[in-house]
């Protein structure tokens, strides 16, 4: 099902997309100036805490490996 059907709804959807695009552009420009000023490090902003949310710890990894071996 599309986001919209009528002209007004399409116009509203396009306006929302335009606002979101502008917000992303402003955020990128702000990060660029912050990097140039040395406020944030250059590169991809992934920290140890964020990686820990997605990666299993050693015990969890061992458990997953043991379960996978049991299946095979």
C-alpha positions as CSV (number, residue, x, y, z in Angstrom):
1,X,0.0,0.0,0.0
2,X,1.5,3.4,-0.9
3,X,2.2,6.2,1.6
4,X,-0.6,8.2,0.1
5,X,-3.4,8.3,-2.5
6,X,-4.4,11.8,-3.2
7,X,-2.6,14.9,-4.3
8,X,-2.8,16.5,-0.9
9,X,-1.5,13.4,0.9
10,X,1.4,13.1,-1.6
11,X,2.2,16.7,-1.1
12,X,2.2,16.2,2.7
13,X,4.4,13.1,2.4
14,X,6.9,14.9,0.1
15,X,6.9,17.9,2.6
16,X,7.8,15.5,5.5
17,X,10.5,13.9,3.4
18,X,11.9,17.4,2.5
19,X,12.0,18.4,6.2
20,X,13.7,15.2,7.2
21,X,16.3,15.6,4.4
22,X,17.0,19.2,5.6
23,X,17.4,18.0,9.2
24,X,19.9,15.4,8.2
25,X,21.8,17.9,6.1
26,X,22.0,20.3,9.1
27,X,23.1,17.5,11.4
28,X,25.8,16.5,9.0
29,X,27.1,20.0,8.7
30,X,27.1,20.4,12.5
31,X,29.1,17.1,12.9
32,X,31.5,18.3,10.2
33,X,32.2,21.6,12.0
34,X,32.5,19.8,15.3
35,X,35.1,17.4,13.8
36,X,37.0,20.4,12.3
37,X,37.0,22.0,15.7
38,X,38.2,18.8,17.4
39,X,35.1,18.4,19.5
40,X,34.5,14.9,18.2
41,X,36.8,12.3,16.7
42,X,37.0,11.7,13.0
43,X,35.6,8.5,11.6
44,X,32.5,6.4,12.2
45,X,30.9,7.2,15.6
46,X,30.7,3.7,17.1
47,X,31.7,3.3,20.7
48,X,32.3,0.3,22.9
49,X,28.9,0.6,24.5
50,X,27.1,0.6,21.2
51,X,29.0,-2.5,20.0
52,X,28.2,-4.3,23.2
53,X,24.5,-4.0,22.4
54,X,24.9,-6.0,19.2
55,X,27.7,-8.4,19.9
56,X,27.3,-11.3,22.3
57,X,29.7,-11.5,25.2
58,X,32.1,-14.5,25.7
59,X,29.7,-16.6,27.7
60,X,26.8,-16.0,25.3
61,X,29.1,-16.8,22.3
62,X,30.2,-20.1,23.9
63,X,26.6,-21.1,24.6
64,X,25.6,-20.3,21.0
65,X,28.6,-22.3,19.6
66,X,27.7,-25.2,21.9
67,X,24.1,-25.2,20.7
68,X,25.1,-25.0,17.1
69,X,27.5,-27.9,17.5
70,X,24.7,-29.9,19.2
71,X,22.4,-29.4,16.2
72,X,25.0,-30.6,13.7
